[in-house]
Amino acid sequence: MERIALFLPNWIGDVVMATPAVRAVRERFPAAHLIAVCKPYVSALLDGSPWFNQVIPSDKRGPRSQRSIAVIKQLRQHRPDAAVLFSNSFRTAVVAWLGGCRQRVGFARYGRSPLLTDRLNAEKDAHGRYKPMPIINDYNRLVRPLGVNDPGHRLELHTTSADEHAAAGVWAKHHLQRHPEVIAFNTGGAFGSAKQWPVESFVQLARQCVERRGSAVLVLCGPSERDVAREIVSRAKLPQVVSLADEQLSLGLSKACVKRADLLVTTDSGPRHFAAAFDRPVVTLFGPTFIEWTDTFFSKAINLQKKVPCGPCQQRECPLDHACMRDLCVNDVFRAAEELLGDRQEVRHAG
């Protein structure tokens, strides 16, 4: 195949979980012209990667240059031999079809089967509901009709020299290199407030990391999470607890900071997968979502979840008392961090 279009998922974490499949396509077709069709806000995840020759931004609510007609025109210029639809929307199937993609691989959902040449079916239970199963396996299945070998489960991201320079500036500004280890916190998530762990819990965890391990804590954030990051730093009242709240934020900076950190403690949101992509240990705090959907089989991960009668509910906003996240104990999270990092003496010796 000479030209292949990959319609990437719409969420940051899902794009990272699709990287084994993307890498496998590039390895199978090293000379092909690979096109990423994706939301503009996830395109920065691809910066520094060796996989794509071209990125076509696609957003039905964006400027005209990113809407369906413009994307279709750009695809027609290349006439891709194949398109892999990681997104399940009807729109992506229409765009691939009208864009002249000869082979169109995707899951048979939302009435788009007639637009696909290769149709996959997701597994359902006896009641016709989709079974919670690792989406990374579904992404891997999508590229098999192209003749690609099993992609495996190794997530992979890259950074640019600008990303590394920005992260180095953060380390220098806060003297993070003076500490035996740096633990990064990721507090947010675009899914909704139901995934969030209480600010006070992050504050208590930060204090334990500093006082019991001698760690530095770096609170990551996106543009909408600056205030939460500042609040954690303010309430921790320790110079070793700092944040990115006053930095020029970007996905590239977040990637580079996770790459430099010794551990990531995170909610179930997209950046949690940065840790696995850079082979960094990670503790993930689950509440309303099924762990099974986003399991990536990463050996340096510990997933924590409180079993509650009302969950996992998959709701964006909790209609009750948010017990699934509120009852996640700080001590349990700290113990999980210690299990992944080793004891303080080992850390200081390694530093």
SULWOWO-V672943 format. One line per field, one symbol per residue. phi: phi as a letter, one per 30 degrees, with the letter a starting at -180 (. if undefined). psi: psi as a letter, one per 30 degrees, with the letter a starting at -180 (. if undefined). burial: + if it has 16 or more other C-alpha atoms within 10 Angstrom, else -. A space follows every 10 residues. Layout:
phi = ???
psi = ???
burial = ???
This chain:
phi = .cbbccdddc cedddddddd ddedddddbd cddccccade dcddddeidc ccdabcdbad cddedcdedd dedddddche dabccddcdd eddddddddi ddcbcaddbh iceddccbcc cddbddcicd ddbedddddd ddcdddidde dibddabbbc dddddddddd ddechdddcd abcccbccld dlddddceed dddddedddd dcbidcbcdd acedcedddd ddddddhbdd cbbceccdda ddddeddddd ddaccbddbe dddddddcic dbccccbdcd eddcdciddc cbccaddbec bdcicdbddc chddcdddde dddddddddd cidddddddd d
psi = kekkkjjllf keeeeeffee eeeeeeeeif gljkkkjlke ffffffkflg ekfkkjkjjf galeffleee eeeeefffik flkkjfkgle eeeeeeeffg kekjklkilh ggeffkfjkl kkklafggkk kjlkfeeeee effeffgklj fagjlkllll eeeeeeeeee eeeghffflf lkkkkjfakf elfffkkkee eeeeeeeeee effglkkjjl llefgeeeee eeeefehkff jllgegljkl eeeeeeeeef lfkkkllile fffeeefghk kkkkjkdflk eeegkggkfh kkkkkkjlfg lkfgkekkfc gheeeefjke eeeeeeeeee flleeeeeee .
burial = --++++++++ ++++++++++ ++++++--+- -++++++++- -++-+++--- ++--+++++- -----+++++ ++--+--+++ +++++++++- -++-++++++ ++++++++-- -++-++-+++ ---------- --++++++++ ++++++-++- +-++++++++ --++-+++-+ +--+-+--++ +++++++++- +--++++--- ++++++++++ --++++++++ ++--++-+++ -++--+---+ +++++---+- ++++++++++ ++++++++++ ++++++++++ ++++++++++ +--+++-+-+ ++++++---- -++-+--+-- -++++-++-+ --++-++--+ +--+--+--- -
